[in-house]
Amino acid sequence: MCHEGSAERPEAPEPAGHMPGRRAFSRLLLAGSGLAALSACAPGGARPTPSAAAAMPSATAPVTADPSPASPATPSAEPVPGSPTATETATTAPPAPAAAPPRHSLTDPASPWVVVNKHRPLTPAGYVPADLVAPRVRLATSGEAALLNSTTAAAAEKMFAAAAAAGVVITLASGYRSFNTQITTYNRWVSAEGQAAADTASARPGYSEHQTGWSFDIGDGSGRDSFTPAFANQPAAIWVKANAHQFGFVVRYPWMLHDITGYYYEPWHLRYVGVEGAGEMKTKGIATLEEYFGLEAAPGYR
């Protein structure tokens, strides 16, 4: 969930045609090599390697988005995209200029760069965004799930409108998820599937991006293949994979990178990181936030 000199590696082809549901998909991976990869990279596992996400053909030409809203700078001691290491700075002639301080925190849940994964829970655990709003987009949900933080909502409105102009209907299927809702959702998964399976499909309370207001799940106007890997073949998923970066969004859990993110493929789950960050990830072929910010892989809970 390092951007520096990312070396591309081939990506497994995306699924096509009929595909199993998310639970069946998880079982298949858990029963085979997926379990081996996930188990081998549990606490203390290998650090991430750069990856390249192969772009799915888009039925429409890329569109142009307005710049993302400006955010105040937040100092942080965490890695900064493009910054040299101490050794590189000391041995390079002439010396490289000092790295600019991070513009956003990687730990503050109010930051668009906060990284939440199985090694990085939210602090505080019961965080509630101060600026939750209902975006003016087509909804496939209601209640708190129809809310996003104000920055994400504004970007989503522009992206949904651009998709509609290109003839693609996108729906908001699930947005904000409170700590209490996560408790209920996670416990339901545990009761139905057991904790090991639940941890591959549902975040534990306090470990979900949905709680920050920076992420949301989308659906297609047809309603087909919602929350299954086959959703990748629907027009909404194809369009956002090609164009979402122009509005500051990335597909947070890419195909076959669960050994880094901790979650199996979710082509419906988008995360706002800002136009600059999302654009750089797209240009450099960096698929995960963990790699982009130089953070350790988080395949399982510690």
C-alpha positions, 0 to 999 in steps of 0.5 A, a space after each residue: 500500500 520506491 519511486 526512485 528509479 523504478 525499474 519496470 517488471 512485467 505484470 500478469 495479464 488482467 482477468 478477462 471474461 467470466 471470473 469468480 466473485 471476490 470470496 471465490 477469487 480469494 479462496 483460489 489464491 489462498 489455496 495455491 500460490 497466492 497463499 504461499 506468497 502472502 504467508 512468505 511475506 508476513 511480518 518481517 517479509 521482503 521489502 517491495 520491488 518497483 512494479 509497472 502496471 500495464 495500462 488497460 486500453 481506454 475506449 476514450 481519449 485522455 481528458 484534462 483535469 483541473 489542478 487539485 486543490 492546494 493543501 498546506 505543507 506538513 513536515 514529515 521525516 518519512 521518505 520523499 519521492 525523488 529525494 536522494 539518500 544520505 550516501 548518494 548526497 555525500 558521494 555525488 559530485 557536484 553535491 545534489 541540492 537538498 531535498 525539499 521537505 515533504 508537502 504532506 504527511 504520510 501518517 496524518 489521516 487528514 493528509 492526502 498522502 497518508 498511507 494506511 495498510 496492515 502495518 500502518 493503522 490510523 492514529 487515532 483509531 477512531 478518526 473522523 474527517 472534519 469535512 465530510 460532504 456528499 459529492 454531487 455524483 451518481 450514487 449506488 449507496 446511501 448514508 455515511 457510505 455516500 460521503 467523502 472528505 471535501 477534497 476527494 468529493 470535489 475531485 470525484 465530481 470532476 472525474 465522474 463528469 468527465 467520464 459521463 461526457 465520454 459516455 461512461 457512467 460511474 457510480 459511487 458504490 461505497 465511500 466513507 466508513 466509520 470505525 464502528 461500521 468497520 467493526 460490524 463489517 469485519 466481524 461479519 466477514 470473520 463469522 462467515 469466512 474465518 479470520 484468515 480469509 476475512 483479513 484478505 477481503 476486509 480491513 480490521 477496524 482502524 486499518 481502512 482507507 475508507 475511514 479517512 474519506 480519501 478513498 471510495 469504491 466505484 460501480 458501473 452504470 450497468 451494475 454488473 460485476 460489482 465488487 468482483 475482479 471481473 469488474 476490471 472489464 466493465 467500462 467504468 473500470 477501463 475508463 478510470 484505469 486510463 484517466 483517473 490519474 488526471 483527477 488525482 486518483 489511483 487504483 489502490 489495490 492492483 492486480 497480483 500485488 497483494 504481497 505488497 498491499 495486503 489485499 487482492 485485486 480491487 479494480 473498483 477501489 480508488 484512492 485520492 493522492 493528488 494530481 501530481 502524485 497520481 500523475 507521477 505514479 502513472 508516468 513512472 509505472 509505479 503501481 502502489 503507494 508503498 513503492 512510491 513512498 519507499 515504504 515496506 510491504 504490508 502483506 499481513 498484520 503484525 
